[in-house]
Amino acid sequence: MDLRIRHLRLVDAIAKNGGLTAASRELHVTQSALSHQLREIEDRLGTPLFVRSRRKMLLTEAGRRVLKAAGAVLQELDSVEKEVRLLAGGGQGILRISTQCNTCYQWLPPLIRKFHRQYPRVEVEINVDATPDPLGALWRGELDLAILYSASSTKHLLTYPLFEDELMAILPPQHPLACRKFLAAEDFLEENLIVYLTPKEDSLLFQKVFLPANVSPRKITQVMLTEAIVAMIKAGFGIGVLSHWFSAPYVREGSVKAVRIMRGGLKRRWFGAAIKQPAVPAYVEDFTQLLSRSALPVLEKVK
């Protein structure tokens, strides 16, 4: 290709200034160098771009066509440069996120509104479909930030500490186990456990409670929706395991009881994960900082 960006800038500067002298000052090159470059591009194209006169250099038909292209190309380049600088400075972009738990999507929207006050030009996209495997979606380039409570440590990931929550056994108020201070693994043996559609290898309950004790509930009912789990527990179809912050409103209204799992509690430590890259946008880290400070609506201590 004969035309280069520097040639387009040259034609634009000469047309705008009407001559080589003023154009050379704008482009910060000598007049002789600019004249040489113009002859070079005209030789390559096989036609003059300007008609030389004593007072002003006038565009030929070919020159007007090149100038038109120069205007579009240089404007687009200028726009791209500004956008890239904003991205590098963290002022503009798209933040694609997903979490490892469906209930998180209830407190994300208010958090995003706060974030938009700081970064009005950063669009936040929530990828609900990635919830079953947010880390995999992160590795596939489908996410910029994954909100996790379990993942393998790797040198290729940036991790941001967020917060801790606790999983509680949720029971109907009349259930015989509802008066316990905590439940052991054996207490689930005769129960219908109502839980999410989560593989056992990804379930903190199974990995930390049932498998070490070599026990399993009598029946396991897997449900997709958190609200459906609560409704089934209220109706007496079984017991569930939910985060303390999500179950707290139902506990306060008296429709269910929450009991700690194991004496020390079944706790999850959450963190944000992003792929390491030469320049991570500032808004990614700022979003995690906001998340660590104000994400959960209920963080009272479990009694």
Secondary structure by P-SEA (a helix, b strand, c coil): ccccaaaaaaaaaaaaaccaaaaaaaacccaaaaaaaaaaaaaaaccccccccccbbbbcaaaaaaaaaaaaaaaaaaaaaaaaaaaaaccbbbbbbcccccccccaaaaaaaaaaaacccbbbbbcccccccaaaaaaaccccccccccccccccbbbbbbbbbbbbbbbcccccccccccccccccccccccccccccccccccccccccccccccbbbbbccaaaaaaaaaaccbbbbbccccaaaaaaaccbbbbbcccccbbbbbbbbbcccccccaaaaaaaaaaaccccccccccc
